[in-house]
Amino acid sequence: MKNHQIQTKPSRELLSMLSTSNDDTITKIVSEGSEECPKGQVPIHNPKTSVNNNFIYPQQFTKEGRLLRQDRRVYKRINNKQRTKTKNIHIYSSTLSQKYKKHTSKGFREYNQHYAIIKTFENTTKKWHGAQGLFDINKPRMGQQQYSKAWIWLNYIQGNVMSSIQFGVAVHTRLYGDDRPRLTTLWMAEKQQNGCYNALCPGGYVQVHKSIYPGMVYHKVSVPGGEHHTVHLSVAEDPVTKNWVLTTGTKMIGYWPRETYMAEGASEVYFGGFAGTSMAQTLSPPMGTGDFPTKDLTRSSFIKQLKYVLPDYTVVDINSNEIEYYANDPNCYNVMFLKYVDFDSRETLTFGGPGGHCRL
């Protein structure tokens, strides 16, 4: 970051990408922030709890940094409806193993991780330069030491080093000290393999907007069967600066510098739900609305307008023929990919579940 030039606004090329990827529903999206900071200042969320973002996920990893599932899991390939079973299913977690731990000050761990996601196929040579979605803002009932997220992952793995930018809407009682849904991000880089939320670690995320920021509370939440509130979030590589820019609609919130992240693009993209705890031997929390997903979008938690950015910087709907879905305990959580719903919703998924005594 020594010679890095701060980017204060998106390039014209990025604005053009964003304007072509969003339709009229973007004007209805909840994107208001708090009171603006004075000139020359930006808001940075300061958690009430004493943490340093040393988030180690104490599970079993291979040398390549992949989370190894020893028990039998089921993948479903959507394009041909075939099921394949395997003894060793890999899925990338938010961090790598404790081998790469560099911080020694007090932090906290996250346990009992559960996914209900759709994901691009593994072992593909394709690269993606961004992803986005229209998030339903839910407030699942959380206990202490629990978290639940509506989430998008952009991951790049090279050898045993992982870079990742993750973003969405999260309720995280350990991180935030309350159970309100907030704009949340998490990033990993070569020199920060433990993972870092929002802007809590140096050398990573750069805040730009004066009132919209990671850690910001969404006060209007959806009611199952009633009114729904949504927010459009995107992370895309700026074609000019090559920084990875976080936006809501066409508003630039901040970015991750090009010097640190995925110069070749992301090798995999995930969309869906993620839940767990900050304490071992704790019941797993609800995800989404707390109910299992259905085709009824008025009652299920959803992410609509699922898109990714191609290497030529065109923004397209995700290709349903290149997607598979994964839930590591269908008795607690699940995901349903509805594909193309209508012109406004585009490619859509629903996810959720009650949690409880869940297996890993």
VENBELKA-V161862 format. One line per field, one symbol per residue. phi: phi as a letter, one per 30 degrees, with the letter a starting at -180 (. if undefined). burial: b if it has 9 or more other ideal C-beta (glycine too) atoms within 8 Angstrom, else e. A space follows every 50 residues. Layout:
# VENBELKA-V161862
phi->???
burial->???
This chain:
# VENBELKA-V161862
phi->.ecdcdccaddeddddddddcccddddcddbdcdddddeibbdbdcdddd bbiccccdbcbdddicdccdddbbcbdddbidcbcadbccbdddbcddec dcdcddbbcbbhdbcbbcbdediccdbbclaaaccdccbddccdibbbbc bbcbcbcbiccbcabbalcbcbdddciaccdbdbbbbbbecbddibdhcd bdibdcdbddbcaejddcdcbdceibdccbbcbbbbdddcdidcccbbic cdcaacdddcbhdcjdcabcbkcbblbcbdhbedddbidjcddbddddbc dbbchdbbcdediccbdddddcbbbbbdaddcbabbcchdcadddhdbbb akldijdccc
burial->eeeeeebeebbebbbebbeebbeebbeebbbebeeeeeeeebbebebeee bbbbbbbeeebeeebbbbbeeebebbbbeeeeeeeeeebbbbbbbbeeee beeeeebbbbbbbbbbbbbbeeebeebbbbbbbbbbbbbbebbebbbbbb bbbbbbbeeebbbbbbbbbbbbbbbbeeebbbbbbbbbbeebbbbbbbbb beebbbbbbebbbbbbebeebbebeeebbbbbbbbbbbbeeebbbbbbbb bbbbbbbbebbbeebbbbbbbbbbbbbbeeebebbbbbbbbebbeebebb bbbbbbbbbbeebebbebebebbbbbbbbeebbbbbbbebbeeebbbbbb bbbebeebeb
